């Protein structure tokens, strides 16, 4: 009796499993998206590559007049090509920044090299 009850329970469970899989539905999904989404993603990636969205570290080489800033930038370019320099205006002076470092450790390693030529350089994190 016990054996028969076990077989019936097993057959019932097996039958329900077969029934569930035999009536399973299949379907397809289609996604309609606005054409401007790909354009926005492209703009975002350009902004990220230009450091307009990122919260990163920089090394400041100089703070002062535009003529001196241009001179420092030229001098930097003649010695180093690892990191791109940029001149940033902050009223009434100009700053020469280099790099786009993800963390403080990267910036400190670069600073050790750069301070050989620019001893007053320091690591900073610009506030936007």
C-alpha positions, 0 to 999 in steps of 0.5 A: 500500500505504501509503495503504491501511494509513493508511485501515485505521488511520483506519477502525479508530480511527474504528470504536473511537470509534463503538463506545465512544460507542454503548455509553456508559452513562447513570445518575443519582445520588441523594444521601440526607443527614441532615436535621440538616445544613441545621440545622447549616449554619444554626447555623454561619452564625449563629455566623459572623455573630456573630463566634463563628468568625472571627479578626478585628480589633477596636477597644478603646475602654475597659477598666474598670468596668461603669458606665464601660463603659456610659457609653462605649458610650452615648457611642459610639452617639451619635456613630457608627453604622458599627460595633456596640459590644459590652461584653466581661467579662474578670475583673475589668474590662469592655472596650468593643469595636467592629467586626469588621474582616477585616484590619488595614488596615480596622481602622486606617482606622476607628481614625483616625476613632474616635480623634477622639472616643476618643483612647485607642482602639487596634486589637487582635485578640482571642484566643479 
